[in-house]
Amino acid sequence: MAMGNDGVTKVTLIFLATLATIIPRLEANFNFTSEEIINNNKELLRRAILDAYEPDPYNVTSEFNLHVHKAIEEDDHISTRRALNGHKNKRYKGPCMATNPIDRCWRCRPDWAADRKRLVRCVKGFGRKTTGGLAGRIYVVTDPSDNDLVNPKIGTLRYGVIQDEPLWIIFQRSMVINLQQELLVSSHKTIDGRGANVQITGGAGISLFKVENVIVHNLRIHHIVPKPGGLIRFNSKFPPGFRTRSDGDAISIFNSANIWVDHISLSNCADGLVDVIQSSTGITISNCHLTHHDDVMLLGGNDLHVQDKIMQVTVAFNHFGQGLIQRMPRTRFGFVHVVNNDYTHWLKYAIGGSSGPTIMSQGNRFIAPDDQPFKEITHRDYAVPAVWSQWKWTTEMDLFMNGARFVASGGPPRPPPTVIGGLIKPKDGTFVTRLTRFTGALQCIVGRPC
């Protein structure tokens, strides 16, 4: 349900109380060889999570919608006659078009490769404070191997992500990377795959475990499998620790803050494509193309984890495409803004949840499957109607096709009086084809608009 100031204060107090109790469980994923890691990072991470949390989330949703309106107006002013009627980027051969406010910020600039860090100006939504490796130097991945998990070789992706300093990580050339164990990314990093075809496949996925301020951009991640765990170095400053088994997620975000996942192509993984769990907040997932998967996106991993009430996630401009079954997303607790996405395929349901999350669906396009029992977009677990009818699940200016139906609950949004200027409505679902036209990893060529 929507919360006033008293509700926000209560959630914050609950989070602070529970954070102290969950730290031992979070640390159980590692058998640390140095307690210094815990002592140095615990307070920094707690502060980062609280700083990322927005007490009045409707300010963020309204600001996001305002940026979309401005981008559409600018695009219409430049060319009102462009044909934007459903063809995806791989078929488009004309001049550069950036059709949503994130892409409009950087994509049509021919100097994007010389000014890569401009990207940090472009993030919108709850992940808007993310700067990644802005404060650091450029690190170039030259070697696709992943043979040494304790002392990674210079030039590999693993070497870059564990460095105890901000880094902007780019790739010398196209490469296929088979990760032998999870890629544990440390704080203040950008993984920027523009200008190369970078595929992470056949091994483990990317894990953002108890970190802050990370951007993952323009990668192809597919066919990720579970790994048994083992001795892994996750920060160059400290000794390695023993990591437990990984589940086979493409991208796992665990107890982390200020994260932006953008222009990623995701498919065919053993577990989830994107998981956001354990009091993570300040997250934006945008411009991704997701296909051929069952449990697509999980926001909140357990109905007992009340600390996830602090979770705030923007899911925007994504294409949920062929071969998807459910969880786009599946949410527990928290506040999720699902805005201007294209849902062209699902087999069970699109948006689901339990434990009373707030789900704000705005300006999406939903094309239901032909199978009559699965035309309902929404799905609620572990609650009778008398309970879930109080959950704040709203739909506004969504486009419903082929019999798709959204079962709303909890009444219309009621933002607190501190929301500046009232709510700004979204751009409606008829614009989704334009806004999501260039989802997934882009084929960027240095010296040309991307």
ABEGO torsion letter per residue (X at the ends): XBBBAAAAAAAAAAAAAAAAAAAAAAAAABBBABAAAAAAAAAAAAAAAAAABBABAAAAAAAAAAAAAAAAAAAAAABAABBBBGBBAAABABBBBBABAAAAAAAABAAAAABAAAAAAABBEAAAABAEAAABBBBBBABABBABAABBBBGBAAAAAABBBBBBBBBABBBBBBBABBBBBBBGBBBBABGBBBBBBGBBBBBBBGBBGBBBBGBBBBGBBBBAEEBBBABAABBBBBBBBBAGBABBBBGBBGBBBBGBBBBGBABBABBBBGGBBGBBBBGBBBBGBBBABBBEABAABAAAAABBBBBBGBBBBBGBABGOBBBBEEBBBBBGBBBABBAABABBEBGGBBBBBBGBBBBBBABAAAABABBBBGBBAAAAAABBBBBBGBBBBGGBBBBBBGEBBBBBAABBGEBBBBBBAAAAAAAAAABEBBBBBBGBBX
